[in-house]
Amino acid sequence: MPSPHSPNQNHLLSALPTAEFELVAAHLELVLLRLGEILYEPGGSLQHAYFPTTAIVSLHYVTESGGSAEAAGVGNEGMVGVSLFMGGDTTSSSAMVQTAGHAYRLEARLLRQACERAGPMQDLLLRYAQALMTQICQTAVCNRHHSVEQQLCRWLLLNLDRSPSNEFIMTQELIAGILGVRRDDITEAAEKLHHAGFIGYRRAHITVLERTGLECCACECYAVVKKELIRLLPDVRYRQDIAASMA
């Protein structure tokens, strides 16, 4: 039986003190995010913040010529819509669902109200925003200086941390679009990892078989992003589900 949906599945929501969480709990709306769904586009007004639980969202930039590349990914460790509490309601990036799943949605005005109280939620989200900026900066460095194989390993490891499974439904073409590289380069990199026994691959499915192998092949970018997330959010723990404790 699949586990019931709970805000506790999102690390930020689970880290809020109970009193602070209860101020927004009644307004959290569970939504299904479908593969390829666009949550917001460049210049568009952000109406909601999203706290993914099982979905993974890609934040990416699109050039005038139509090219694009991922700047960061957001899963159960974070939130989509940091612009809402940092002084704006628009963004220059797009947010696209790369792994279908669920998230909890909160209206923009309610998120702002929670942050205006200058309490635990504001502090938590500001620290998360700093961790997200680290990921964006590290992605830029990785795309410029590291091989496609290293970029693929970094991307797989980050998404493995966000997923309850070691299997991803993902085409090579979609991965190439996310990383901003040629599909042939992804095919070559995936074949190397497959032959090494680190991943299994069949049509539109990638299975991580040996995580330590990917970690050895990855550049330092994965470790930098993960270390910074842990440093900035040391208090992130799963808050015990009140309903479960009363059962």
C-alpha positions as CSV (number, residue, x, y, z in Angstrom):
1,M,0.0,0.0,0.0
2,P,1.4,3.4,-0.9
3,S,1.9,5.8,2.0
4,P,-0.7,8.5,2.5
5,H,0.1,12.0,1.3
6,S,1.3,14.3,4.0
7,P,3.0,17.7,4.0
8,N,5.7,16.1,6.1
9,Q,7.0,14.5,2.9
10,N,8.3,18.0,2.0
11,H,11.4,18.7,4.0
12,L,10.7,22.4,4.4
13,L,7.2,22.0,5.7
14,S,8.3,19.2,8.0
15,A,10.9,21.5,9.5
16,L,8.5,24.1,10.6
17,P,7.6,24.2,14.3
18,T,4.2,22.8,14.9
19,A,2.7,26.2,15.9
20,E,4.0,27.8,12.7
21,F,2.9,24.9,10.5
22,E,-0.6,25.1,11.8
23,L,-0.9,28.7,10.6
24,V,-0.7,27.5,7.0
25,A,-1.7,23.8,7.2
26,A,-5.4,24.5,6.4
27,H,-4.5,26.4,3.3
28,L,-2.2,23.8,1.8
29,E,-3.7,22.2,-1.3
30,L,-2.6,18.8,-2.5
31,V,-2.1,18.9,-6.3
32,L,-1.0,16.4,-8.9
33,L,1.8,17.7,-11.2
34,R,1.9,16.0,-14.6
35,L,5.0,15.4,-16.6
36,G,5.8,18.4,-18.8
37,E,3.3,20.7,-17.0
38,I,4.5,24.4,-16.9
39,L,4.0,25.9,-13.4
40,Y,5.1,29.3,-14.5
41,E,6.8,31.0,-17.5
42,P,9.2,33.9,-17.7
43,G,7.6,37.2,-16.9
44,G,4.3,35.6,-15.8
45,S,2.8,36.4,-12.4
46,L,3.3,33.7,-9.8
47,Q,0.0,32.8,-8.2
48,H,1.2,30.0,-6.0
49,A,4.2,28.5,-4.2
50,Y,4.7,24.7,-4.6
51,F,6.2,22.4,-2.0
52,P,6.9,19.1,-3.9
53,T,6.6,15.8,-2.2
54,T,7.0,13.2,-4.9
55,A,7.2,15.5,-8.0
56,I,10.4,17.1,-9.3
57,V,10.4,20.5,-11.0
58,S,13.1,21.8,-13.3
59,L,13.9,25.5,-13.2
60,H,15.3,26.4,-16.6
61,Y,16.0,29.4,-18.9
62,V,15.0,29.6,-22.5
63,T,17.0,31.7,-25.0
64,E,15.5,33.8,-27.8
65,S,16.6,31.1,-30.3
66,G,14.6,28.5,-28.4
67,G,17.6,26.8,-26.6
68,S,17.2,25.9,-22.9
69,A,19.1,24.5,-20.0
70,E,18.3,23.7,-16.4
71,A,19.5,26.1,-13.8
72,A,18.3,24.0,-10.8
73,G,15.9,21.3,-9.8
74,V,13.5,21.3,-6.9
75,G,12.1,18.2,-5.2
76,N,11.0,17.3,-1.7
77,E,13.9,19.3,-0.3
78,G,12.5,22.6,-1.3
79,M,10.0,25.0,-2.8
80,V,9.1,26.4,-6.2
81,G,8.4,30.2,-6.2
82,V,11.2,31.8,-4.1
83,S,10.5,35.1,-5.9
84,L,7.3,35.5,-3.9
85,F,9.1,36.2,-0.6
86,M,12.1,38.0,-2.1
87,G,10.3,41.1,-3.3
88,G,8.8,40.0,-6.6
89,D,5.9,38.0,-8.1
90,T,7.6,37.3,-11.5
91,T,10.7,35.5,-12.6
92,S,12.9,35.2,-15.6
93,S,13.0,31.4,-15.6
94,S,10.4,28.7,-16.3
95,A,9.3,25.9,-14.0
96,M,8.5,22.6,-15.7
97,V,7.6,19.3,-14.1
98,Q,10.3,16.8,-15.1
99,T,9.0,14.0,-12.8
100,A,5.3,13.6,-12.3
101,G,4.0,13.4,-8.8
102,H,2.4,15.5,-6.0
103,A,3.0,18.8,-4.3
104,Y,1.3,21.0,-1.8
105,R,0.3,24.4,-3.2
106,L,-0.1,27.6,-1.2
107,E,-1.5,30.9,-2.5
108,A,1.1,33.6,-3.0
109,R,-0.6,36.1,-0.7
110,L,-0.7,33.5,2.1
111,L,3.0,32.8,1.7
112,R,3.8,36.5,1.9
113,Q,1.7,36.9,5.0
114,A,3.5,34.0,6.6
115,C,6.9,35.6,5.8
116,E,5.8,39.1,6.9
117,R,5.5,37.7,10.4
118,A,9.3,37.4,10.3
119,G,9.1,34.1,12.1
120,P,10.4,30.6,11.5
121,M,9.0,30.3,8.0
122,Q,10.8,33.4,6.7
123,D,14.0,32.3,8.3
124,L,13.7,28.8,6.8
125,L,12.8,29.9,3.3
126,L,15.6,32.5,3.2
127,R,18.1,29.8,4.1
128,Y,16.6,27.6,1.4
129,A,16.8,30.4,-1.1
130,Q,20.6,30.7,-0.4
131,A,21.0,26.9,-0.9
132,L,19.0,27.2,-4.2
133,M,21.3,30.0,-5.4
134,T,24.3,27.8,-4.6
135,Q,22.8,25.1,-6.8
136,I,22.2,27.6,-9.7
137,C,25.8,28.9,-9.5
138,Q,27.3,25.4,-9.3
139,T,25.2,24.3,-12.3
140,A,26.6,27.1,-14.3
141,V,30.1,26.2,-13.4
142,C,29.5,22.5,-14.1
143,N,27.9,23.2,-17.5
144,R,31.0,25.2,-18.5
145,H,33.9,23.2,-17.1
146,H,32.8,19.6,-16.7
147,S,32.2,16.7,-19.1
148,V,28.7,15.6,-20.1
149,E,29.3,12.4,-18.3
150,Q,30.1,14.3,-15.1
151,Q,27.0,16.5,-15.6
152,L,24.8,13.5,-16.1
153,C,26.1,11.9,-12.9
154,R,25.5,15.1,-10.9
155,W,22.0,15.3,-12.3
156,L,21.2,11.7,-11.5
157,L,22.5,11.9,-8.0
158,L,20.6,15.1,-7.2
159,N,17.4,13.6,-8.5
160,L,18.1,10.3,-6.7
161,D,18.1,12.3,-3.4
162,R,14.7,13.6,-4.3
163,S,13.1,10.4,-5.3
164,P,11.7,7.5,-3.3
165,S,12.8,5.2,-6.1
166,N,16.1,4.5,-7.9
167,E,14.3,4.4,-11.3
168,F,13.5,7.4,-13.5
169,I,11.1,7.6,-16.4
170,M,13.1,9.9,-18.6
171,T,14.1,9.9,-22.3
172,Q,17.6,10.8,-23.4
173,E,16.1,13.6,-25.4
174,L,14.5,15.1,-22.4
175,I,17.7,14.8,-20.3
176,A,19.6,16.5,-23.2
177,G,17.2,19.3,-23.2
178,I,17.5,19.7,-19.4
179,L,21.3,19.8,-19.5
180,G,21.4,21.9,-22.6
181,V,23.6,19.4,-24.5
182,R,23.3,17.2,-27.7
183,R,21.3,14.0,-27.4
184,D,24.2,12.1,-28.9
185,D,26.4,13.2,-26.1
186,I,23.8,12.0,-23.5
187,T,23.6,8.7,-25.4
188,E,27.4,8.3,-25.2
189,A,27.6,9.2,-21.5
190,A,24.7,6.9,-20.6
191,E,26.3,4.0,-22.5
192,K,29.6,4.5,-20.5
193,L,27.7,4.4,-17.2
194,H,25.7,1.4,-18.3
195,H,28.8,-0.6,-19.4
196,A,30.4,0.3,-16.0
197,G,27.4,-1.3,-14.3
198,F,26.3,2.0,-12.6
199,I,23.0,2.4,-14.4
200,G,20.5,0.2,-16.2
201,Y,18.8,1.7,-19.3
202,R,15.8,0.7,-21.4
203,R,13.5,2.8,-23.4
204,A,12.6,5.9,-21.4
205,H,13.7,4.2,-18.1
206,I,16.9,4.8,-16.2
207,T,17.7,2.7,-13.1
208,V,20.5,3.6,-10.7
209,L,22.3,0.3,-9.9
210,E,25.4,1.6,-8.0
211,R,25.2,5.0,-6.4
212,T,28.9,4.9,-5.3
213,G,29.9,4.5,-8.9
214,L,28.0,7.6,-9.9
215,E,29.6,9.5,-7.0
216,C,33.1,8.5,-8.1
217,C,32.4,9.6,-11.7
218,A,30.7,12.9,-10.8
219,C,32.5,16.1,-10.4
220,E,32.7,18.0,-7.1
221,C,29.5,19.9,-8.0
222,Y,27.1,17.4,-6.5
223,A,29.0,17.3,-3.2
224,V,29.1,21.1,-3.0
225,V,25.4,21.5,-3.6
226,K,24.5,18.8,-1.1
227,K,26.9,20.0,1.6
228,E,25.6,23.6,1.3
229,L,22.0,22.3,1.7
230,I,22.9,20.5,4.9
231,R,24.9,23.4,6.2
232,L,22.1,25.9,5.7
233,L,19.3,23.7,6.8
234,P,20.6,21.6,9.6
235,D,17.2,21.7,11.4
236,V,15.4,20.0,8.6
237,R,13.8,16.9,10.0
238,Y,10.6,15.0,9.4
239,R,8.1,16.4,11.9
240,Q,6.0,13.6,13.3
241,D,2.6,13.4,11.7
242,I,0.0,14.4,14.3
243,A,-2.6,12.0,12.9
244,A,-0.2,9.1,13.1
245,S,0.8,9.9,16.7
246,M,-2.9,9.9,17.6
247,A,-3.7,6.6,15.9
